[in-house]
Every structure is written in C-alpha cells, then in structure tokens.
Amino acid sequence: MADFDSNSNQEVRANPRRLYRVENDKGPRWRWWFWSAAVLLVGCVVVFFDLRSHRTLGSHESFVAVPVREMLTTGDWVVPRYGGVPRLQKPPLVYWIAATTSRVVGEVNEFTVRFHSAIASLLLAGVVAIWAYRWYGTTAALCAAIIQTTAFYVINYGRRAEVDMVLCLLTTSALFLIANQTADEPSRQRFWRWAAIYTLLGLSWLGKFHYGLTMVMAPCLAYWIVERRWRAFLQLMNPLGIMIFLACVLVWPLMVLRQLPDAWNIWQSETIGRAMGEFDREPLLYYIPHLITSTFPWITFVVESIPESWSKAWKQRDTRERFLWIWLVTHFLILSASASKHPNYAIATIPMLTLLGCQGMSRMVFRARNNFAPLTLRTSLALAIAAALCTGTMAFKFANDLPHLSHDLVVISVTAIAGTTVILLLLAQPKMLLTSVAAAGAFVTCFIMVNKWIIPVQDHRFADSQFGRESRAMIADDEEIIVYRTDEAHNNMDPIVFYLGQPVSRIETPTELQTRLNDDSMLHIVAYNSWLDELESVGRVTQMRTMTASTYRGASRRHPPFVLIQLQPHDEPDKPESVPGAVPQLANEPSDSTQR
C-alpha cells in the first residue's frame, strides 16, 4: 500500500497540493462520478427527507422562525423581534438567510427556516471532500463525504433551523483556505485568498459574534507560531479583507444601538457573561463524550487513524497532520476554558475528525480493493453478534420506556441488526460494491423509519402547534393574539407563538397587560391555565378554548395546558364574538394540569 509521501518537509511546505496519498487511486473516472452521485443522493435523503413535517419547531428553532416571519411582515430587517419583543441575543445572519428563502418560496414554514441548514450540510460535505482529495486522494475524498453526510451531528444539526451548520461551513471553509495556502503563492492570489478569509470571518461574526473568528484564527496563529512562520503574520494586513470584516462587525450593531441603546448590555452578557459562567457551568472535560458521539457511527475509523496521524505530525514533522492536531487542541482548550458549554459549540471542531476518519476508511477500501479482507470471517461473526446484542438491549430498554413504540422499535432493530450482519459478512469476502450498497440501503431504511415512526410520535410540541393553529382559526385574521407569561419555555419564548400566526405579541407582566386592556377594551390571550387566577384579577375572563389533551401518541406535555381566553375590563359588558372558521375543541380527555 502506498503511504504518505516521504518527501522533505520543505517540499511539503512549498507545495501543499502535492498530495501524500493514503492509497493509489486507480480505476476509471466514471466510477468516481458514480460514487460521488451516490453519496450526494444519500446526503440529500439525510437532510431533506420529510424536513418540514417530521417534527414541529423546537425552542431554538422558533427563535429563528418567529423573527423571520416578523421581519417579512414588518419590513424591519435590522431588529429581530419575537412576538413584538426585540430578540438581540444572536446576530441576524440566520434570520436574513431564512427570510430570503421564505420570501422566495412565498411563506414561512418549517421547511423554509430549516432549508439553510440542509444546504450548508451538503456544501460542508463538499468542502471537506475537496480538502481530503487534496491531501489524501480520491478515495479518501469519497470516504470524507460519506462520513460528513451521515455522521450523527449532521443528522442532528443539519435538519434544524439554527445557525450551527452555516457557522460550521464558514469556519471550515476559512480553515481550508488557510491550510491549503502554499508558501510560494503569488501575491495577487494571496491577497484575494485573505480577502475571502476575512469575508468568511465577517459572515461568521454575523452568525454568532466572535465564535467564528476565535475558532479560525486561534488554530491559524498557533500553527504559524509552532511552525515559526513569522512572515505569515504579514498576510493579516489585507486592507480589503479588513474593511469587509469591520463592515460585518460594526454596521448592524450601530444600526441596532441607534434604536435600542440597551442592546450593548445584552451582547456583553451573551459573549463575556456566557464565557464567565453567567448562565451555567459545566465540567472541564464536558466535550470529550460529545466529540466521540458526533462522528458516530464512524468513530472507529477516527480512533484507528489517531496513532499514525499523531506520529506523522510530531515525529515525522508532517505539516498537514500537525495542522489538524493544532486545530483540535486549540479548539478543545478554548471550549473547555469557557464556563458555559453546549454540544453545538464544538461543531467547528468535528470536520477535523472527519479528515482523520477518512484516512482510516480509505485504507480499508484500499485493502478490500486489493483482495485483502478488512475483517476475518470469525471477527465479522463476533462483531455481528455483539452488534445484535447491543441493538437488542437498547431496543428492549426503549420499548419498556415507550410501550406505545414497541412494535416500531422491534422492526427498526431487526432491520439494523440484519443490515449490520450483512455488511460485516461482506467485509470478510471482501466485496466492496455489495458492502457499500448494503450499508447505504440499511442506513437509509433505518433513517426513514426513525423519522416517520419515532420522531413524530415523540414530538411533545405537536399538540401545542395544533392548539395554536386552531386558536388562530377562531380569531379574525387581522386580530392580534397575545401570548402571556410562557415562563415554562426556554427564555419565556414558547414555539406556540409561531403557530398562532400573525399578528401576535408577547406580554410578561400583569401591569403591562392592564395597560393594553385599558387601551383596547378587549384582548384575545393564549396562556397556561395556571395563570387564569392572575388574569381574572386583571379583567373578566371568558374561556374560548381549552387544551385538554394531555398527550399526543405518548409524547408527554412539558408545561401546563394552554387556554385561549377573551379578556375584558370588569365593568365592560359582554361583546358578541365573531368566530370565523371555528373548529371543535380537542378530544375530551381528562386534564392532568396542575395549578401553580
């Protein structure tokens, strides 16, 4: 097997495009185009299948969807608002992207606000595949694309409305441009390269403030210092790039501060305060298990590649592998030093693990292509039995916890066990074409079954979304619905605001509600039923609709039931209520709500 080229480190530095391949890439070109198309097809299934309806919007997704709708309704693309209340915890990049998609499509829905993450996932797979191609060869590029499109973190974040996958694309693209720069690059090309890097950093700032800048420049500067590339620091003096970056950093905040001077305190809390533990604190080694599970089910290839990559980086002074390890170490140190931690903060690190994993996977492909079975028959059988026991144990546990899903879990488990067994037995032959087809078929089948049978059933917000839509149908289209004190939701912002449609606003205090009632004389309010006593102290309450369904196919509700009420001043006579398109209440089931 042809290993990395043993040329001198000076030659590697002079021309990083001279690839030290993990294997000899042989075979007709059509074969690589075929496999590239197959990987793209699987990637499209992963990110686009049932993207709109597999579940309702989560809390953080609604933080995107509601401001997007209000931007399009009001025409104000400067200040994001959630139910009429400014939401400045995050910069506007994700709102602008989702709003543009929604305007093109013609409506704001779950698909349009998740579309950017799906596209970013596919583009990220392309960037990582090109990176792997330049460093390790064609087979490694295909392996990188496979890992990148089917890893757990892509399945998780690539189907959400949040900004994480877009941020990962921006940071990885910037690191790609830095890592693939040659020492003898012409000055004009170097100028435009760094202008592009600064543009990516500016966009990442609009995505999550300093996150992108830190995740890119920390490993870059550390790499230059370790390699003693002092002249490389001069590349940072790029006037065009600096101007673009400063425009991204300064223009939007200054426009917001003109309207909302207190925004600075929010931004300071979200950046410095969060890093210092103002919101929460997690253990120092919090990210280790999350990095391990992020590349599941390909973590075996990542672990296999670690010893050789580490040896090449620090014993053989392989500058490429050294860049990868500096990338990983600097990210881990920065993330661990922050008191506030969350799995999505590590998302910019995971493409490095893909570049490690693709080396191990491509070596396996090379051995199989040359009739060296990656596994012996005995090993394949042992692994198949172990996988069956693990899968069966997990299915049994989940079936006990979720008896209403027991049949679906059994079918999915049997499919997964059968697919894994076939794949392992084929690896003992070796038959890479059949193995690849079996792996893709088993993965896609299980993925579709989980998204059609499991995730919708466990969607605890489905009943809320139905209540929101049906409540809007009872109120005239131009009448405002007020959402009152949803303090059980994250940051007091419940996703029901999205499903109530427009116009909708949020009120958090009885005093503010009393002021609105004095102005309007009648209000339509959605609130938890536990606030009914407080609402009755403000005005006369007429209940129009009560959310009595406690569950939806087994998914437990996580807050008191919602009610739709009409609120009038105590001395105001009853007003006839027009109920256009009224629908019957939810099925009568005993309410298990508890009063505060």
C-alpha positions as CSV (number, residue, x, y, z in Angstrom):
1,M,0.0,0.0,0.0
2,A,1.3,3.4,-0.9
3,D,1.6,5.5,2.2
4,F,2.2,9.2,2.7
5,D,5.0,10.5,0.5
6,S,8.3,10.7,2.4
7,N,9.5,13.9,0.7
8,S,11.1,16.5,2.8
9,N,9.1,18.8,4.9
10,Q,10.4,21.8,2.9
11,E,8.9,20.3,-0.3
12,V,5.6,19.8,1.5
13,R,5.6,23.4,2.7
14,A,6.4,24.7,-0.8
15,N,3.6,22.8,-2.5
16,P,0.8,21.5,-0.3
17,R,-1.1,20.5,-3.4
18,R,1.5,17.7,-3.9
19,L,-0.6,15.1,-2.1
20,Y,0.8,12.3,0.0
21,R,-1.9,9.8,-0.7
22,V,-3.2,7.2,1.7
23,E,-3.6,4.8,-1.3
24,N,-3.0,4.6,-5.0
25,D,-6.2,5.9,-6.7
26,K,-6.9,3.6,-9.6
27,G,-10.0,3.0,-11.8
28,P,-12.0,4.7,-14.5
29,R,-13.2,8.2,-13.9
30,W,-16.8,7.3,-14.3
31,R,-16.6,5.1,-11.2
32,W,-15.7,8.1,-9.0
33,W,-18.5,10.2,-10.6
34,F,-20.9,7.4,-9.9
35,W,-19.9,7.1,-6.2
36,S,-20.0,10.9,-5.8
37,A,-23.5,11.0,-7.1
38,A,-24.5,8.1,-4.8
39,V,-23.0,9.9,-1.8
40,L,-24.8,13.1,-2.8
41,L,-28.1,11.2,-3.1
42,V,-27.7,9.8,0.4
43,G,-26.8,13.2,1.7
44,C,-30.0,14.7,0.2
45,V,-32.1,12.0,1.8
46,V,-30.4,12.7,5.2
47,V,-31.1,16.4,5.2
48,F,-34.2,16.8,3.1
49,F,-36.4,13.8,3.8
50,D,-39.6,14.9,5.5
51,L,-37.7,18.1,6.5
52,R,-40.9,20.1,7.1
53,S,-43.2,17.7,8.8
54,H,-41.0,15.2,10.7
55,R,-41.5,17.3,13.9
56,T,-42.7,20.7,14.9
57,L,-40.3,23.6,15.6
58,G,-38.2,23.3,18.8
59,S,-37.5,26.2,21.1
60,H,-34.3,27.3,19.5
61,E,-35.8,26.8,16.0
62,S,-38.7,29.1,16.9
63,F,-36.1,31.7,17.9
64,V,-35.3,31.8,14.2
65,A,-38.8,31.2,12.7
66,V,-40.7,33.9,14.6
67,P,-38.2,36.8,13.9
68,V,-38.1,35.7,10.3
69,R,-41.9,36.0,9.9
70,E,-41.9,39.3,11.7
71,M,-39.1,40.7,9.5
72,L,-41.1,39.8,6.4
73,T,-44.4,41.2,7.9
74,T,-43.0,44.5,9.2
75,G,-40.2,45.0,6.7
76,D,-37.7,45.7,9.6
77,W,-34.7,43.6,8.8
78,V,-32.5,45.3,11.4
79,V,-34.0,44.4,14.8
80,P,-35.2,40.8,15.1
81,R,-38.4,40.5,17.2
82,Y,-40.1,37.6,18.9
83,G,-43.8,38.4,19.4
84,G,-43.1,42.1,19.0
85,V,-40.3,42.0,21.7
86,P,-36.7,42.6,20.4
87,R,-34.5,39.5,20.5
88,L,-30.9,40.5,20.2
89,Q,-29.2,37.5,21.8
90,K,-27.9,36.5,18.4
91,P,-26.8,38.4,15.3
92,P,-29.0,38.5,12.2
93,L,-27.3,36.3,9.7
94,V,-29.5,33.2,10.1
95,Y,-32.6,35.5,10.1
96,W,-31.6,37.1,6.9
97,I,-30.9,33.8,5.2
98,A,-34.1,32.2,6.3
99,A,-36.1,35.3,5.5
100,T,-34.7,35.3,2.0
101,T,-35.6,31.7,1.5
102,S,-39.1,32.3,2.8
103,R,-39.6,35.3,0.6
104,V,-38.6,33.2,-2.5
105,V,-40.9,30.3,-1.5
106,G,-43.7,32.7,-0.6
107,E,-44.4,31.6,3.0
108,V,-42.6,31.0,6.3
109,N,-42.9,27.4,7.4
110,E,-40.7,24.6,8.9
111,F,-39.1,23.8,5.6
112,T,-38.1,27.4,4.6
113,V,-36.5,28.1,8.0
114,R,-34.6,24.7,8.0
115,F,-33.5,24.9,4.4
116,H,-30.3,26.8,5.0
117,S,-29.0,24.1,7.4
118,A,-29.7,21.4,4.9
119,I,-27.9,23.2,2.1
120,A,-25.0,24.1,4.4
121,S,-24.6,20.4,5.4
122,L,-24.2,19.4,1.7
123,L,-21.8,22.3,1.0
124,L,-19.8,21.4,4.1
125,A,-19.5,17.8,2.9
126,G,-18.2,19.2,-0.4
127,V,-15.6,21.4,1.2
128,V,-14.3,18.5,3.5
129,A,-14.3,16.2,0.5
130,I,-12.2,18.6,-1.6
131,W,-9.9,19.1,1.4
132,A,-9.5,15.3,1.7
133,Y,-8.9,15.0,-2.1
134,R,-6.1,17.5,-2.0
135,W,-4.4,15.9,1.0
136,Y,-5.1,12.2,0.7
137,G,-6.6,11.3,-2.7
138,T,-9.8,10.5,-4.4
139,T,-10.9,7.5,-2.3
140,A,-10.3,9.5,0.9
141,A,-12.4,12.3,-0.6
142,L,-15.3,9.9,-1.1
143,C,-14.9,8.5,2.4
144,A,-14.8,12.0,3.8
145,A,-18.1,12.8,2.0
146,I,-19.7,9.7,3.3
147,I,-18.7,10.4,6.9
148,Q,-19.6,14.0,6.7
149,T,-23.1,13.4,5.2
150,T,-24.1,10.6,7.6
151,A,-22.4,11.4,10.9
152,F,-24.7,11.9,13.9
153,Y,-24.0,15.6,14.3
154,V,-25.1,16.3,10.7
155,I,-28.3,14.3,11.1
156,N,-28.9,16.3,14.2
157,Y,-28.0,19.9,13.3
158,G,-28.4,19.7,9.5
159,R,-32.2,19.4,9.9
160,R,-32.7,22.3,12.3
161,A,-33.4,25.9,11.7
162,E,-30.5,27.1,13.9
163,V,-27.3,28.7,12.6
164,D,-24.8,26.0,13.6
165,M,-24.4,24.2,10.3
166,V,-23.9,27.5,8.5
167,L,-21.3,28.5,11.1
168,C,-19.5,25.2,10.6
169,L,-19.5,25.7,6.8
170,L,-18.0,29.2,7.2
171,T,-15.3,28.3,9.7
172,T,-14.3,25.1,7.9
173,S,-14.1,27.0,4.6
174,A,-11.8,29.6,6.2
175,L,-9.6,26.9,7.7
176,F,-9.5,25.2,4.3
177,L,-8.2,28.3,2.6
178,I,-5.5,28.8,5.3
179,A,-4.4,25.2,5.4
180,N,-4.1,24.9,1.7
181,Q,-2.1,28.0,1.1
182,T,1.3,27.5,-0.5
183,A,4.5,29.2,0.7
184,D,5.3,30.5,-2.8
185,E,1.8,31.6,-3.6
186,P,1.7,34.7,-6.0
187,S,1.0,37.9,-4.1
188,R,-2.2,38.6,-6.1
189,Q,-3.6,35.2,-5.3
190,R,-2.6,35.6,-1.6
191,F,-4.4,38.9,-1.5
192,W,-7.7,37.5,-2.8
193,R,-7.3,34.4,-0.6
194,W,-7.1,36.5,2.6
195,A,-9.9,38.8,1.4
196,A,-12.1,35.7,1.1
197,I,-11.0,34.5,4.6
198,Y,-11.8,37.9,6.1
199,T,-15.2,37.8,4.4
200,L,-15.9,34.4,5.8
201,L,-14.9,35.6,9.3
202,G,-17.2,38.6,8.9
203,L,-20.1,36.4,8.0
204,S,-19.4,34.1,10.9
205,W,-19.4,37.2,13.2
206,L,-22.9,38.0,11.9
207,G,-23.8,34.4,12.7
208,K,-22.5,34.2,16.3
209,F,-20.4,37.1,17.2
210,H,-16.8,36.2,18.0
211,Y,-17.2,32.5,17.7
212,G,-16.1,32.1,14.1
213,L,-13.2,34.5,14.5
214,T,-11.9,32.6,17.5
215,M,-12.4,29.1,16.0
216,V,-10.5,30.1,12.8
217,M,-7.7,32.4,14.0
218,A,-6.7,30.6,17.1
219,P,-5.6,27.4,15.3
220,C,-4.2,29.5,12.5
221,L,-2.0,31.7,14.7
222,A,-1.0,28.7,16.9
223,Y,0.1,26.8,13.7
224,W,2.2,29.7,12.5
225,I,3.9,30.0,15.9
226,V,4.6,26.3,16.1
227,E,6.0,26.2,12.6
228,R,7.8,29.6,13.1
229,R,6.2,31.1,10.1
230,W,6.7,34.7,11.3
231,R,6.3,36.2,7.8
232,A,2.9,34.7,7.5
233,F,1.6,37.2,10.0
234,L,2.1,39.9,7.4
235,Q,-0.8,38.3,5.4
236,L,-3.2,39.6,8.0
237,M,-2.6,43.1,6.7
238,N,-5.2,42.9,4.0
239,P,-6.9,46.2,3.6
240,L,-9.9,44.9,1.6
241,G,-10.5,42.0,3.9
242,I,-10.2,44.1,7.0
243,M,-12.7,46.6,5.6
244,I,-15.2,43.8,4.8
245,F,-14.7,42.3,8.2
246,L,-15.2,45.6,10.0
247,A,-18.3,46.3,8.0
248,C,-19.8,43.0,9.1
249,V,-18.8,43.6,12.7
250,L,-19.9,47.3,13.1
251,V,-22.7,48.2,10.7
252,W,-25.5,46.1,12.1
253,P,-24.7,46.8,15.8
254,L,-24.6,50.5,15.2
255,M,-27.9,50.4,13.4
256,V,-29.4,48.5,16.3
257,L,-27.9,50.7,19.0
258,R,-29.5,53.8,17.4
259,Q,-32.9,52.2,18.2
260,L,-32.1,50.2,21.3
261,P,-29.2,51.6,23.4
262,D,-29.5,48.8,25.9
263,A,-28.6,46.2,23.3
264,W,-24.9,46.5,24.3
265,N,-25.7,45.0,27.7
266,I,-27.4,42.0,26.1
267,W,-24.4,41.4,23.8
268,Q,-22.0,41.7,26.6
269,S,-23.9,39.2,28.6
270,E,-24.2,36.8,25.6
271,T,-20.4,36.9,25.0
272,I,-18.3,37.7,28.1
273,G,-21.0,36.8,30.5
274,R,-21.7,33.4,29.0
275,A,-17.9,32.6,28.9
276,M,-17.6,33.6,32.5
277,G,-20.5,31.3,33.6
278,E,-23.2,33.9,34.0
279,F,-25.8,31.4,32.6
280,D,-24.5,28.0,33.6
281,R,-21.3,26.0,34.3
282,E,-20.3,22.5,33.0
283,P,-17.4,20.2,33.9
284,L,-13.9,20.8,32.3
285,L,-14.0,17.6,30.2
286,Y,-17.6,18.2,29.1
287,Y,-16.8,18.0,25.3
288,I,-15.0,14.6,25.2
289,P,-18.1,12.4,25.0
290,H,-19.8,14.8,22.6
291,L,-16.8,14.7,20.2
292,I,-16.8,10.9,20.4
293,T,-20.5,10.6,19.6
294,S,-20.6,13.4,17.0
295,T,-18.9,11.2,14.3
296,F,-21.0,8.1,15.2
297,P,-21.1,5.5,13.5
298,W,-17.7,6.3,12.0
299,I,-15.8,6.8,15.3
300,T,-13.9,3.5,14.8
301,F,-12.1,4.9,11.7
302,V,-11.3,8.1,13.6
303,V,-9.8,6.2,16.5
304,E,-7.8,3.9,14.2
305,S,-6.2,6.9,12.4
306,I,-5.1,8.7,15.6
307,P,-1.8,6.9,16.3
308,E,-0.5,7.2,12.7
309,S,-1.7,10.8,12.3
310,W,-0.1,11.8,15.6
311,S,3.2,10.1,14.8
312,K,3.3,11.8,11.4
313,A,2.5,15.2,12.9
314,W,5.1,15.3,15.7
315,K,7.7,12.7,14.8
316,Q,7.9,13.0,11.0
317,R,7.0,16.7,11.1
318,D,4.2,16.3,8.6
319,T,2.8,19.8,8.5
320,R,-0.6,18.7,7.3
321,E,-1.3,16.3,10.1
322,R,0.2,18.9,12.5
323,F,-2.3,21.5,11.3
324,L,-5.1,19.0,12.1
325,W,-3.9,18.4,15.6
326,I,-3.3,22.1,16.4
327,W,-6.9,22.7,15.1
328,L,-8.2,20.0,17.5
329,V,-6.2,21.0,20.5
330,T,-6.8,24.8,20.3
331,H,-10.5,24.3,19.9
332,F,-10.7,21.9,22.8
333,L,-8.7,24.3,25.1
334,I,-10.8,27.3,24.2
335,L,-14.1,25.5,24.6
336,S,-13.1,23.8,27.8
337,A,-11.9,27.1,29.3
338,S,-15.4,28.6,28.8
339,A,-17.6,28.1,31.8
340,S,-20.8,27.8,29.7
341,K,-20.7,24.7,27.5
342,H,-23.1,23.2,25.0
343,P,-22.6,20.4,22.4
344,N,-23.2,22.7,19.4
345,Y,-20.2,24.9,20.5
346,A,-17.9,22.1,19.4
347,I,-19.4,21.9,15.9
348,A,-16.4,23.7,14.3
349,T,-14.1,21.0,15.5
350,I,-15.8,18.0,14.1
351,P,-14.7,18.3,10.4
352,M,-11.2,17.7,11.7
353,L,-12.4,14.3,13.0
354,T,-13.8,13.7,9.5
355,L,-10.4,14.3,8.0
356,L,-8.9,11.8,10.4
357,G,-11.7,9.2,9.8
358,C,-11.5,9.3,6.1
359,Q,-7.8,8.2,6.2
360,G,-8.7,5.0,8.1
361,M,-11.8,4.3,5.9
362,S,-9.8,4.8,2.7
363,R,-7.1,2.4,3.9
364,M,-9.9,-0.2,4.5
365,V,-11.2,0.4,1.0
366,F,-7.7,0.0,-0.5
367,R,-7.2,-3.3,1.3
368,A,-10.5,-4.6,0.1
369,R,-9.9,-3.4,-3.5
370,N,-6.7,-5.4,-3.5
371,N,-8.5,-8.6,-2.2
372,F,-7.3,-8.2,1.4
373,A,-10.4,-8.7,3.5
374,P,-10.7,-5.9,6.1
375,L,-12.1,-8.5,8.6
376,T,-11.8,-12.2,9.0
377,L,-15.0,-14.3,9.0
378,R,-14.6,-15.1,12.7
379,T,-14.2,-11.4,13.5
380,S,-17.2,-10.5,11.4
381,L,-19.4,-13.0,13.2
382,A,-18.2,-11.9,16.6
383,L,-18.9,-8.2,15.7
384,A,-22.3,-9.1,14.3
385,I,-23.3,-10.9,17.5
386,A,-22.0,-8.0,19.6
387,A,-23.9,-5.5,17.5
388,A,-27.1,-7.6,17.7
389,L,-26.8,-7.8,21.5
390,C,-26.2,-4.1,21.9
391,T,-29.1,-3.2,19.5
392,G,-31.4,-5.7,21.1
393,T,-30.7,-4.4,24.6
394,M,-31.2,-0.8,23.6
395,A,-34.5,-1.7,21.8
396,F,-35.7,-3.6,24.8
397,K,-34.9,-0.7,27.1
398,F,-36.7,1.8,24.9
399,A,-39.6,-0.5,24.4
400,N,-40.1,-0.7,28.2
401,D,-39.9,3.1,28.5
402,L,-42.0,3.7,25.4
403,P,-44.5,0.9,25.2
404,H,-46.6,2.6,22.5
405,L,-43.5,2.4,20.2
406,S,-42.6,-1.2,21.0
407,H,-43.6,-2.6,17.6
408,D,-41.9,0.1,15.6
409,L,-38.7,-0.3,17.7
410,V,-38.6,-4.0,17.1
411,V,-38.9,-3.5,13.3
412,I,-36.2,-0.9,13.3
413,S,-33.9,-3.0,15.5
414,V,-34.4,-6.1,13.3
415,T,-33.6,-4.1,10.2
416,A,-30.5,-2.6,11.8
417,I,-29.3,-6.0,13.0
418,A,-29.9,-7.6,9.6
419,G,-28.1,-4.8,7.8
420,T,-25.1,-4.7,10.1
421,T,-24.7,-8.5,9.9
422,V,-24.8,-8.4,6.1
423,I,-22.3,-5.6,6.0
424,L,-19.8,-7.3,8.4
425,L,-20.1,-10.6,6.5
426,L,-19.4,-8.9,3.2
427,L,-16.4,-7.2,4.6
428,A,-14.9,-10.7,5.2
429,Q,-15.1,-11.5,1.5
430,P,-14.2,-8.7,0.5
431,K,-16.9,-7.3,-1.7
432,M,-16.8,-3.5,-1.5
433,L,-19.5,-2.8,-4.1
434,L,-22.0,-5.0,-2.3
435,T,-20.9,-3.8,1.1
436,S,-21.5,-0.2,0.0
437,V,-24.9,-0.9,-1.4
438,A,-25.9,-2.9,1.8
439,A,-24.6,-0.1,4.0
440,A,-26.4,2.6,2.1
441,G,-29.6,0.6,2.0
442,A,-29.6,-0.3,5.7
443,F,-28.8,3.3,6.7
444,V,-31.4,5.0,4.5
445,T,-34.1,2.4,5.5
446,C,-33.5,2.9,9.2
447,F,-33.2,6.6,8.9
448,I,-36.6,6.8,7.1
449,M,-38.3,4.6,9.6
450,V,-37.0,6.6,12.6
451,N,-38.1,9.9,11.0
452,K,-41.6,8.5,10.0
453,W,-42.3,6.4,13.1
454,I,-40.4,7.5,16.1
455,I,-39.6,11.2,15.9
456,P,-43.2,12.4,15.1
457,V,-44.7,10.3,17.8
458,Q,-42.3,11.7,20.4
459,D,-42.9,15.3,19.4
460,H,-44.2,16.7,22.6
461,R,-45.0,20.1,21.0
462,F,-47.3,18.7,18.3
463,A,-50.4,19.3,20.5
464,D,-49.3,22.8,21.1
465,S,-48.9,23.5,17.4
466,Q,-52.4,22.1,16.7
467,F,-53.8,24.3,19.5
468,G,-52.1,27.3,18.1
469,R,-53.4,26.8,14.6
470,E,-56.9,26.0,15.8
471,S,-56.9,29.1,18.0
472,R,-55.9,31.3,15.1
473,A,-58.8,29.8,13.1
474,M,-61.2,31.0,15.8
475,I,-60.0,34.6,15.7
476,A,-60.3,37.0,12.8
477,D,-57.1,37.2,10.6
478,D,-56.4,40.8,11.5
479,E,-56.9,40.5,15.2
480,E,-54.0,40.2,17.5
481,I,-53.4,37.3,19.8
482,I,-51.4,38.0,23.0
483,V,-49.2,35.2,24.4
484,Y,-49.0,35.8,28.2
485,R,-46.2,34.6,30.5
486,T,-45.0,31.3,29.0
487,D,-42.4,31.1,31.7
488,E,-42.1,27.3,31.4
489,A,-40.5,27.8,27.9
490,H,-36.9,28.5,27.2
491,N,-36.2,32.2,27.8
492,N,-40.1,32.6,28.2
493,M,-40.4,32.2,24.4
494,D,-42.7,29.2,23.6
495,P,-42.9,28.0,20.0
496,I,-46.6,28.3,20.1
497,V,-46.0,32.0,19.1
498,F,-45.1,30.7,15.6
499,Y,-48.2,28.5,15.2
500,L,-50.6,31.3,16.3
501,G,-49.7,33.2,13.1
502,Q,-49.8,36.9,12.7
503,P,-50.5,39.3,14.4
504,V,-49.2,38.1,17.7
505,S,-47.4,39.7,20.6
506,R,-45.9,38.8,24.0
507,I,-46.7,40.3,27.4
508,E,-44.9,39.2,30.5
509,T,-46.4,41.2,33.4
510,P,-50.0,42.0,34.7
511,T,-49.2,45.7,34.7
512,E,-48.4,45.7,31.0
513,L,-51.5,43.6,30.3
514,Q,-53.7,46.0,32.3
515,T,-52.3,48.9,30.2
516,R,-53.1,47.1,27.0
517,L,-56.6,46.2,28.2
518,N,-57.3,49.9,29.1
519,D,-56.3,50.9,25.6
520,D,-58.1,48.1,23.6
521,S,-61.0,47.1,25.9
522,M,-60.9,43.5,24.7
523,L,-58.0,41.2,24.2
524,H,-57.5,37.6,23.0
525,I,-54.9,35.8,25.1
526,V,-53.2,32.5,25.0
527,A,-51.7,31.5,28.3
528,Y,-51.1,28.5,30.6
529,N,-54.3,27.6,32.5
530,S,-52.3,28.1,35.7
531,W,-52.4,31.9,35.1
532,L,-56.2,32.1,35.0
533,D,-56.5,33.4,38.5
534,E,-54.0,36.2,37.7
535,L,-55.8,37.0,34.5
536,E,-59.1,37.2,36.3
537,S,-57.6,39.8,38.7
538,V,-56.8,42.0,35.6
539,G,-60.2,41.6,33.8
540,R,-63.2,39.5,33.1
541,V,-62.1,36.2,31.6
542,T,-64.2,34.3,29.0
543,Q,-62.7,30.9,28.1
544,M,-63.0,30.2,24.4
545,R,-60.8,27.1,24.1
546,T,-59.1,24.8,26.5
547,M,-56.3,22.4,25.7
548,T,-57.5,19.2,27.4
549,A,-55.4,16.6,25.5
550,S,-52.6,15.6,27.9
551,T,-50.6,13.6,25.4
552,Y,-50.1,13.0,21.7
553,R,-49.5,9.4,21.0
554,G,-47.4,9.1,24.1
555,A,-45.4,12.3,24.0
556,S,-45.9,13.9,27.4
557,R,-46.7,17.6,27.6
558,R,-44.0,19.5,29.5
559,H,-46.0,22.5,30.7
560,P,-49.5,23.3,31.9
561,P,-52.2,23.2,29.3
562,F,-52.8,26.3,27.1
563,V,-56.1,28.2,27.2
564,L,-57.5,30.7,24.7
565,I,-59.5,33.4,26.5
566,Q,-61.2,36.7,25.8
567,L,-60.2,39.4,28.4
568,Q,-62.4,42.4,29.0
569,P,-62.5,45.1,31.8
570,H,-64.5,44.1,34.8
571,D,-67.1,46.8,34.2
572,E,-67.3,46.1,30.4
573,P,-70.5,44.4,29.1
574,D,-70.1,41.2,27.1
575,K,-69.4,41.7,23.4
576,P,-70.5,39.3,20.8
577,E,-67.5,37.3,19.5
578,S,-67.2,36.6,15.8
579,V,-65.7,33.2,15.3
580,P,-64.7,32.7,11.7
581,G,-63.8,29.2,10.7
582,A,-64.3,27.9,14.2
583,V,-63.3,24.3,14.9
584,P,-64.4,21.9,17.6
585,Q,-62.3,21.6,20.7
586,L,-59.7,18.9,21.1
587,A,-60.9,15.4,22.1
588,N,-62.3,15.4,25.6
589,E,-59.7,13.8,27.8
590,P,-59.3,14.2,31.5
591,S,-56.9,17.1,32.2
592,D,-53.9,16.4,34.3
593,S,-52.9,20.0,34.6
594,T,-51.6,21.3,37.9
595,Q,-52.0,24.7,39.4
596,R,-49.0,26.7,40.4
